[in-house]
């Protein structure tokens, strides 16, 4: 991925996008929160949340993340691009995550940018491009025995989308999801060279601060992190995953798979 695009996209997701989230639509029957047609938060009446990891270019943390989750007896959700699924060096760990019972879903095949950063309503892809890319992502997943019926939740690349993308996703028989705004957990992708760099101490502190100020705490949260990061970042937040899960459990939160969190039963 072009470094300039990556740096700007991270800046946008962390700084600009949260300001543009606006009012979230709550579906009373399920207590789910929606933004632009995507579910961004589950039921806020239950102390449950989903730990979500996305992966495309970097996968350096996948082995440690898997080991910590196994030791903690915790299930998480992984949204990975087609090119991530196709990497031979990552195949054993992806298979292990599958065997350990984690949710494995799509994150687009080649990590496309769907919408203009400055004008969210301006699409940068056609429906055919969207459909073909998503189909290729599922083709890669099928090598691990995962079909669209197994993984109907789709997390968009760059975590950036609009209502049209949500509608196209729905037309494919899937449901778009995105991270719950506010905690800043997704800042684990930033590197020291970026103006918006956030170190791991600050990320963990922000999560705890948000939990304390939100009347619903982290109930229903989709807490997004990454399975890997550019080598320029030496302070890997996944090294703090054990600490994060211990704290969540001490606060009586139950981390569960995203399909369980967003079950309407």
C-alpha positions as CSV (number, residue, x, y, z in Angstrom):
1,X,0.0,0.0,0.0
2,X,1.2,3.5,-0.8
3,X,2.6,5.0,2.4
4,X,1.1,8.4,1.8
5,X,-2.3,6.9,1.3
6,X,-1.9,4.8,4.4
7,X,-0.8,7.7,6.6
8,X,-3.6,9.9,5.4
9,X,-6.2,7.2,5.8
10,X,-5.1,6.4,9.4
11,X,-5.2,10.2,10.2
12,X,-8.7,10.4,8.7
13,X,-10.0,7.4,10.5
14,X,-8.6,8.5,13.9
15,X,-9.1,12.3,13.7
16,X,-11.6,13.3,11.0
17,X,-14.0,10.4,10.8
18,X,-14.9,10.3,14.5
19,X,-16.0,13.9,14.2
20,X,-18.1,13.1,11.1
21,X,-19.9,10.1,12.8
22,X,-22.8,12.3,13.9
23,X,-25.9,10.8,15.4
24,X,-26.1,7.0,15.5
25,X,-29.4,5.3,14.7
26,X,-30.5,2.9,17.4
27,X,-32.7,0.0,16.5
28,X,-35.0,-0.4,19.6
29,X,-35.7,-4.1,19.1
30,X,-32.0,-5.1,19.3
31,X,-30.5,-2.0,20.9
32,X,-28.0,-2.0,18.0
33,X,-26.4,1.3,16.8
34,X,-26.1,1.9,13.1
35,X,-24.1,4.5,11.0
36,X,-24.6,4.7,7.3
37,X,-26.3,1.3,7.3
38,X,-23.5,-0.5,9.2
39,X,-23.9,-1.9,12.7
40,X,-21.3,0.0,14.9
41,X,-22.4,-1.2,18.3
42,X,-24.3,-4.1,19.8
43,X,-26.7,-4.3,22.7
44,X,-25.7,-1.8,25.3
45,X,-27.8,-3.4,28.0
46,X,-25.4,-6.4,28.3
47,X,-21.8,-6.4,29.5
48,X,-20.5,-8.1,26.4
49,X,-18.2,-6.8,23.6
50,X,-16.4,-8.0,20.6
51,X,-12.6,-7.9,20.2
52,X,-12.1,-7.3,16.5
53,X,-8.8,-7.5,14.6
54,X,-8.3,-6.5,11.0
55,X,-5.4,-7.5,8.7
56,X,-4.1,-6.6,5.3
57,X,-0.4,-5.7,4.8
58,X,1.0,-6.7,8.2
59,X,0.5,-9.9,10.2
60,X,3.3,-9.8,12.7
61,X,1.1,-10.0,15.7
62,X,-1.2,-12.9,14.6
63,X,0.7,-15.7,16.4
64,X,0.9,-13.8,19.7
65,X,-2.7,-12.6,19.5
66,X,-3.8,-16.2,19.0
67,X,-1.7,-17.5,21.9
68,X,-3.1,-14.8,24.3
69,X,-6.7,-15.5,23.3
70,X,-6.2,-19.2,23.8
71,X,-4.6,-18.8,27.2
72,X,-7.4,-16.4,28.2
73,X,-10.2,-18.7,26.9
74,X,-11.4,-15.8,24.9
75,X,-13.0,-15.8,21.4
76,X,-12.4,-12.9,19.0
77,X,-13.2,-11.9,15.4
78,X,-10.7,-11.4,12.6
79,X,-11.5,-9.5,9.4
80,X,-8.8,-10.2,6.8
81,X,-8.3,-9.3,3.2
82,X,-8.0,-11.8,0.4
83,X,-4.3,-11.2,0.0
84,X,-3.8,-11.7,3.8
85,X,-5.6,-15.1,3.5
86,X,-3.5,-16.1,0.5
87,X,-0.1,-15.5,2.3
88,X,1.6,-18.8,2.7
89,X,3.5,-17.7,5.8
90,X,0.3,-16.8,7.6
91,X,-1.7,-19.9,6.6
92,X,-0.8,-22.0,9.6
93,X,-1.9,-19.3,12.1
94,X,-5.1,-18.6,10.2
95,X,-5.9,-22.3,10.3
96,X,-5.2,-22.3,14.0
97,X,-7.5,-19.4,14.6
98,X,-10.2,-21.3,12.7
99,X,-9.7,-24.4,14.8
100,X,-9.7,-22.4,18.0
101,X,-13.2,-21.2,17.2
102,X,-12.6,-17.5,16.3
103,X,-14.8,-15.7,13.8
104,X,-13.0,-15.2,10.4
105,X,-14.5,-12.8,8.0
106,X,-13.9,-10.6,5.0
107,X,-12.2,-7.2,4.8
108,X,-12.2,-6.8,0.9
109,X,-9.8,-8.7,-1.3
110,X,-7.2,-5.9,-2.0
111,X,-8.2,-3.3,0.6
112,X,-9.9,-0.9,-1.7
113,X,-10.8,2.7,-0.8
114,X,-14.5,2.9,-1.5
115,X,-15.2,6.6,-0.8
116,X,-13.5,9.9,-1.2
117,X,-11.9,10.9,2.1
118,X,-13.2,14.5,1.9
119,X,-16.6,13.7,0.4
120,X,-18.0,10.4,1.9
121,X,-20.9,10.4,-0.6
122,X,-18.4,10.3,-3.6
123,X,-17.8,6.7,-4.5
124,X,-14.4,5.6,-5.9
125,X,-15.6,2.1,-7.0
126,X,-18.4,0.8,-9.2
127,X,-20.7,-1.9,-8.0
128,X,-19.0,-4.4,-10.4
129,X,-15.6,-3.6,-8.8
130,X,-17.1,-3.9,-5.3
131,X,-18.8,-7.2,-6.1
132,X,-15.8,-8.8,-7.8
133,X,-13.4,-7.7,-5.1
134,X,-15.7,-9.1,-2.3
135,X,-16.2,-12.3,-4.2
136,X,-12.4,-12.7,-4.5
137,X,-12.1,-12.2,-0.7
138,X,-14.6,-15.1,-0.2
139,X,-12.7,-17.2,-2.7
140,X,-9.6,-16.9,-0.6
141,X,-11.6,-17.7,2.6
142,X,-13.0,-20.8,1.0
143,X,-9.5,-22.3,1.1
144,X,-10.0,-22.4,4.9
145,X,-13.5,-23.9,4.7
146,X,-15.2,-20.5,5.3
147,X,-18.3,-19.6,3.2
148,X,-20.5,-16.5,3.2
149,X,-23.0,-18.4,5.2
150,X,-20.3,-18.9,7.9
151,X,-19.2,-15.2,7.8
152,X,-22.1,-12.9,6.9
153,X,-20.6,-9.9,8.7
154,X,-18.3,-7.7,6.5
155,X,-16.0,-5.0,7.9
156,X,-15.0,-2.5,5.1
157,X,-11.4,-1.7,4.2
158,X,-10.1,1.5,5.9
159,X,-13.2,1.3,8.0
160,X,-14.6,3.9,5.5
161,X,-17.8,3.5,3.6
162,X,-21.2,5.1,2.9
163,X,-24.9,4.1,2.7
164,X,-24.4,2.8,-0.9
165,X,-21.7,0.4,0.2
166,X,-24.0,-0.8,3.0
167,X,-26.8,-1.3,0.4
168,X,-24.5,-3.2,-1.9
169,X,-23.3,-5.4,1.0
170,X,-26.9,-6.1,2.0
171,X,-27.7,-7.0,-1.6
172,X,-24.9,-9.6,-1.4
173,X,-26.7,-11.2,1.6
174,X,-24.2,-9.7,4.1
175,X,-24.3,-7.2,6.9
176,X,-21.8,-4.4,7.1
177,X,-20.2,-3.7,10.5
178,X,-17.7,-1.2,11.7
179,X,-15.9,-0.3,15.0
180,X,-17.6,1.5,17.8
181,X,-16.3,5.1,17.7
182,X,-14.9,6.8,20.8
183,X,-12.2,4.6,22.4
184,X,-9.4,5.2,19.8
185,X,-8.3,1.5,20.0
186,X,-7.7,1.5,16.3
187,X,-4.8,4.0,16.8
188,X,-2.6,0.9,17.3
189,X,-1.7,1.2,13.6
190,X,0.0,4.5,13.9
191,X,3.8,4.9,13.8
192,X,6.0,7.5,15.5
193,X,6.6,9.3,12.1
194,X,2.9,10.2,12.0
195,X,1.6,13.4,13.6
196,X,-1.3,11.5,15.1
197,X,0.9,8.7,16.6
198,X,-0.5,7.3,19.8
199,X,1.6,5.0,22.0
200,X,0.2,1.8,23.6
201,X,0.0,3.3,27.1
202,X,-2.2,6.1,25.8
203,X,-4.4,3.7,23.8
204,X,-5.1,1.6,26.9
205,X,-5.7,4.7,28.9
206,X,-8.1,6.1,26.3
207,X,-10.1,2.8,26.3
208,X,-10.4,2.9,30.1
209,X,-11.3,6.6,30.1
210,X,-14.0,6.1,27.5
211,X,-15.4,3.2,29.5
212,X,-15.7,5.3,32.6
213,X,-17.4,8.3,30.9
214,X,-19.9,6.4,28.7
215,X,-23.1,5.6,30.7
216,X,-23.1,2.2,29.0
217,X,-19.4,1.6,29.5
218,X,-18.1,-0.7,26.8
219,X,-21.4,-2.7,26.6
220,X,-22.0,-3.8,23.0
221,X,-18.6,-2.4,21.9
222,X,-16.9,-3.5,18.7
223,X,-13.3,-2.8,19.8
224,X,-11.1,-2.7,16.8
225,X,-7.3,-3.4,16.7
226,X,-4.9,-4.8,14.1
227,X,-3.1,-8.1,13.7
228,X,0.0,-6.3,12.6
229,X,1.7,-3.0,12.2
230,X,4.4,-1.4,10.2
231,X,7.9,-2.2,11.5
232,X,8.5,1.5,12.3
233,X,6.2,1.0,15.3
234,X,8.2,-0.8,18.0
235,X,5.5,-0.3,20.7
236,X,3.1,-3.0,19.6
237,X,-0.4,-2.7,21.2
238,X,-1.0,-6.5,20.7
239,X,1.8,-6.9,23.3
240,X,-0.8,-5.4,25.8
241,X,-3.6,-7.7,24.8
242,X,-3.3,-9.9,27.8
243,X,-3.4,-6.8,30.0
244,X,-6.4,-5.5,28.2
245,X,-8.4,-8.7,28.5
246,X,-7.5,-9.1,32.2
247,X,-8.8,-5.5,32.8
248,X,-12.0,-6.2,30.8
249,X,-12.7,-9.3,32.8
250,X,-12.0,-7.5,36.1
251,X,-14.7,-5.0,35.0
252,X,-17.0,-8.0,34.4
253,X,-17.1,-7.7,30.6
254,X,-17.5,-10.8,28.5
255,X,-15.6,-10.7,25.2
256,X,-17.4,-12.8,22.6
257,X,-17.4,-13.3,18.8
258,X,-19.0,-10.6,16.7
259,X,-21.7,-12.9,15.4
260,X,-22.7,-13.7,18.9
261,X,-22.7,-10.1,19.9
262,X,-24.9,-9.1,17.0
263,X,-27.2,-12.1,17.2
264,X,-30.8,-10.9,17.2
265,X,-32.0,-14.0,19.2
